[in-house]
Every structure is written in C-alpha cells, then in structure tokens.
Amino acid sequence: MAADADSPEIKLNESAAEITNISESDAAVEDAADYDATIEDQSDADSDEAAPVEQSTSHVRLATLVGLVAIVGLATLVGWQGFKAYQLHQAQERRQLFLEVGRQGALNLTTIDWQHADTDVKRVLDSATGTFFDDFSKRQQPFIEVVKKAQAISKGTITEAGLESESGDEAQVLVAVSVKTSNIGAAEQEPRAWRMRISVHKSGDDAKVSNVAFVP
C-alpha cells in the first residue's frame, strides 16, 4: 500500500534530505572559503618573496651605477694628472733646450781658432737666427780676416748659466764665461770674465740664438 503524502515517514525523509543538502552546501561554501584563503596566503607569500628580490635588484643596480661613476671619475682624474704631468715634462724640456742653446751659443762665440776660423764662424751662423744671424753673416768675412791676420785664439769656458726669462717660444739666458785669449803679438793672457745675455728663439723642435748682448 502506497504511503500517504502527508505521512510522518515521508516528512521525515524530506527533512533529512533537506538537512543533507544544507550540510553539503555549507561544506561547499567552507571549501570555497578555504580555497580563497589558501590563494590569498599564497599571493601574500609570493608578494613577500618578490619584495626582497626587487629590493636586491635595486641594490645591485645602485651599486653598479656607483661603481661606473667611480670608474669614470677615477679615469678622468688619472687622465688629468697624466696631462698635467705631460705638460710639466714638456715645459721642463723646453727650458732645458733654451738653456743648452744659450750655453752653446756663448761657447761658439768665445771659442775661435785662426787656423780653422771659417769652420768656427760657420758653427756660429748655423746656431743663429733672426737679427743676430743677419748681423753676424754681414760681418763674418772681415771678422775671419782679422782673426787670421792676428793668429788669434780664444777659448771660452762656461762658469755659470741660468734661464733669466721665458715667454712662449722666446727665452733670455744669462751666461758667465771665462775666456782665454792669445795672438801673434802676445802670449796667452789671463782669463777674462764675460757675461752675456743670449736671446733664444724656438721654432718647432729646434731653437737658435736670435740675439747676443754683453752685460756688466
């Protein structure tokens, strides 16, 4: 016999089914909530892990930038110091050249032997330029004749020399010379002290005597 729809047994079964459905729904909701919480926890963990990585990368970039700046600064400093050292070396070489040319010019003028006067005079002209070259070249032949006729011999010795002034390619060299002389009419005389101001002109890598003046 079929059970009545309003029987207690049917109602009990329906209630049980409803409770089961409610429990299953609650369980599903709880599972979904647990899943969402798990995803959020994983996201937070990933964020926490990503932050140190990003910070570490930033530190590496900053360190690299600082290192590059330091290298560029050091290279600039080394280059500047090298340039200054080169300039100083060039200036020292130029001063030394002026001094040597002044000394040699004084020696050439005070060391003359009548037996090879032509060669001695040529040596003076080869080391001369400008006004001094023009003046001495005009007087070279009369000078040679006088030296040969008197059978004059002079020998200069540099006792002191120094750079008096320098400006660009021009310099003034003060030279003190001790000169021994002799000629056909007199024996070798006592050395005489001469002081000369030698003007030196630099042209390219070469420098020559441009003027000579005797000073007290």
C-alpha positions as CSV (number, residue, x, y, z in Angstrom):
1,M,0.0,0.0,0.0
2,A,1.4,3.3,-1.0
3,A,2.4,5.7,1.7
4,D,0.3,8.8,2.2
5,A,2.0,12.0,1.1
6,D,1.3,13.5,4.5
7,S,2.5,10.5,6.4
8,P,5.2,11.1,9.1
9,E,7.6,8.8,7.4
10,I,7.6,10.8,4.2
11,K,8.0,14.1,6.0
12,L,10.9,12.7,8.0
13,N,12.7,11.6,4.8
14,E,12.2,15.0,3.2
15,S,13.6,16.8,6.3
16,A,16.6,14.5,6.2
17,A,17.2,15.3,2.6
18,E,17.0,19.0,3.2
19,I,19.5,18.8,6.1
20,T,21.8,16.8,3.9
21,N,21.6,19.4,1.1
22,I,22.2,22.2,3.6
23,S,25.2,20.4,5.0
24,E,26.6,19.8,1.6
25,S,26.1,23.5,0.7
26,D,27.7,24.7,3.9
27,A,30.6,22.3,3.2
28,A,31.0,23.6,-0.3
29,V,31.0,27.2,1.0
30,E,33.6,26.3,3.6
31,D,35.7,24.6,1.0
32,A,35.4,27.6,-1.3
33,A,36.4,29.9,1.6
34,D,39.3,27.7,2.5
35,Y,40.4,27.7,-1.2
36,D,40.2,31.5,-1.4
37,A,42.1,31.9,1.9
38,T,44.8,29.5,0.5
39,I,45.1,31.5,-2.7
40,E,45.3,34.7,-0.7
41,D,48.0,33.2,1.6
42,Q,50.0,32.1,-1.5
43,S,49.6,35.5,-3.1
44,D,50.8,37.2,0.1
45,A,53.8,34.8,0.3
46,D,54.6,35.4,-3.4
47,S,54.4,39.2,-2.7
48,D,56.7,38.8,0.3
49,E,59.2,36.8,-1.7
50,A,59.0,39.2,-4.7
51,A,59.7,42.3,-2.5
52,P,63.2,41.2,-1.3
53,V,64.1,40.2,-4.9
54,E,63.0,43.6,-6.2
55,Q,65.0,45.3,-3.4
56,S,68.0,43.2,-4.1
57,T,67.8,44.1,-7.8
58,S,67.6,47.8,-6.9
59,H,70.6,47.5,-4.7
60,V,72.6,45.8,-7.5
61,R,71.6,48.5,-10.0
62,L,72.6,51.2,-7.5
63,A,75.9,49.5,-6.7
64,T,76.6,49.2,-10.5
65,L,75.8,52.8,-11.1
66,V,78.0,53.9,-8.2
67,G,80.8,51.7,-9.5
68,L,80.5,53.2,-13.0
69,V,80.6,56.7,-11.6
70,A,83.6,55.9,-9.5
71,I,85.4,54.4,-12.5
72,V,84.6,57.4,-14.8
73,G,85.8,59.7,-12.0
74,L,89.0,57.8,-11.5
75,A,89.7,57.7,-15.2
76,T,89.1,61.4,-15.5
77,L,91.4,62.1,-12.6
78,V,94.1,59.9,-13.9
79,G,93.8,61.4,-17.4
80,W,94.0,64.9,-16.0
81,Q,97.0,64.1,-13.8
82,G,98.7,62.5,-16.8
83,F,98.0,65.5,-18.9
84,K,99.4,67.8,-16.3
85,A,102.5,65.6,-15.9
86,Y,102.9,65.7,-19.7
87,Q,102.7,69.5,-19.7
88,L,105.2,69.7,-16.9
89,H,107.6,67.4,-18.7
90,Q,107.2,69.4,-21.9
91,A,107.9,72.7,-20.0
92,Q,111.0,71.2,-18.4
93,E,112.3,70.0,-21.7
94,R,111.7,73.4,-23.3
95,R,113.5,75.2,-20.5
96,Q,116.4,72.8,-20.8
97,L,116.6,73.3,-24.5
98,F,116.7,77.1,-24.1
99,L,119.5,76.8,-21.5
100,E,121.6,74.4,-23.6
101,V,121.2,76.6,-26.7
102,G,122.2,79.7,-24.8
103,R,125.3,77.9,-23.3
104,Q,126.4,76.6,-26.7
105,G,125.8,79.9,-28.3
106,A,128.2,81.6,-25.8
107,L,130.8,78.9,-26.3
108,N,130.6,79.2,-30.1
109,L,131.2,83.0,-29.9
110,T,134.1,82.7,-27.5
111,T,135.9,79.7,-29.0
112,I,137.7,80.7,-32.2
113,D,141.0,79.5,-33.6
114,W,142.5,81.3,-36.5
115,Q,143.6,78.0,-38.1
116,H,140.0,77.0,-38.7
117,A,138.3,80.3,-38.4
118,D,135.9,79.6,-41.3
119,T,134.6,76.5,-39.6
120,D,134.2,78.3,-36.3
121,V,132.3,81.1,-37.9
122,K,130.1,78.7,-39.8
123,R,129.2,77.0,-36.5
124,V,128.1,80.3,-35.1
125,L,125.9,81.0,-38.1
126,D,124.4,77.5,-38.0
127,S,123.2,78.1,-34.5
128,A,121.9,81.6,-35.2
129,T,118.6,83.1,-36.4
130,G,116.8,86.4,-36.8
131,T,118.7,89.7,-36.2
132,F,121.8,88.0,-34.8
133,F,122.1,85.8,-37.9
134,D,121.7,88.8,-40.2
135,D,124.3,91.0,-38.4
136,F,126.9,88.3,-38.0
137,S,126.6,87.0,-41.5
138,K,127.3,90.5,-42.8
139,R,130.4,90.8,-40.7
140,Q,131.7,87.2,-41.0
141,Q,134.3,87.9,-43.7
142,P,136.0,90.9,-42.1
143,F,136.0,89.0,-38.8
144,I,137.7,86.0,-40.3
145,E,140.4,88.1,-41.9
146,V,141.2,89.9,-38.6
147,V,141.4,86.6,-36.7
148,K,143.7,85.0,-39.3
149,K,145.9,88.0,-39.5
150,A,146.4,88.3,-35.8
151,Q,146.6,84.5,-35.5
152,A,144.1,84.9,-32.6
153,I,143.0,82.0,-30.5
154,S,140.3,82.3,-27.8
155,K,138.8,79.5,-25.7
156,G,135.6,80.0,-23.6
157,T,134.6,78.0,-20.6
158,I,131.1,78.3,-19.1
159,T,131.3,79.1,-15.4
160,E,127.6,79.7,-14.8
161,A,124.3,79.8,-16.8
162,G,120.7,80.3,-16.0
163,L,117.3,81.0,-17.6
164,E,116.5,84.6,-17.0
165,S,113.1,84.7,-18.5
166,E,110.8,82.7,-20.8
167,S,107.7,83.6,-22.8
168,G,106.3,81.1,-25.2
169,D,109.0,80.4,-27.9
170,E,111.3,83.1,-26.6
171,A,113.8,83.0,-23.7
172,Q,116.6,85.0,-22.2
173,V,119.7,83.1,-21.0
174,L,122.3,84.7,-18.8
175,V,125.7,83.1,-19.3
176,A,129.0,83.8,-17.5
177,V,132.1,82.8,-19.5
178,S,135.8,82.6,-18.7
179,V,137.8,83.4,-21.9
180,K,141.4,82.8,-22.5
181,T,142.9,84.6,-25.5
182,S,146.3,84.7,-27.3
183,N,147.5,86.2,-30.6
184,I,150.7,86.7,-32.6
185,G,151.8,89.7,-30.6
186,A,151.1,88.5,-27.1
187,A,151.4,85.3,-25.1
188,E,148.4,83.7,-23.5
189,Q,146.7,86.2,-21.3
190,E,144.9,85.8,-18.0
191,P,141.3,84.6,-18.4
192,R,138.8,87.3,-18.7
193,A,135.2,87.0,-17.3
194,W,132.4,87.9,-19.6
195,R,128.7,88.0,-19.0
196,M,126.3,87.6,-21.9
197,R,122.6,87.7,-22.4
198,I,121.7,85.2,-25.1
199,S,118.2,85.5,-26.6
200,V,116.9,82.2,-27.9
201,H,114.1,81.6,-30.3
202,K,112.4,78.2,-30.6
203,S,110.9,77.1,-33.9
204,G,109.4,73.6,-34.0
205,D,111.7,71.2,-32.3
206,D,114.7,73.4,-32.9
207,A,116.0,76.5,-31.1
208,K,118.6,79.0,-32.1
209,V,120.3,82.2,-30.9
210,S,118.4,85.3,-32.0
211,N,120.4,88.0,-30.3
212,V,123.5,88.5,-28.1
213,A,124.3,91.3,-25.7
214,F,127.2,91.8,-23.3
215,V,126.1,92.8,-19.8
216,P,128.2,94.2,-16.9
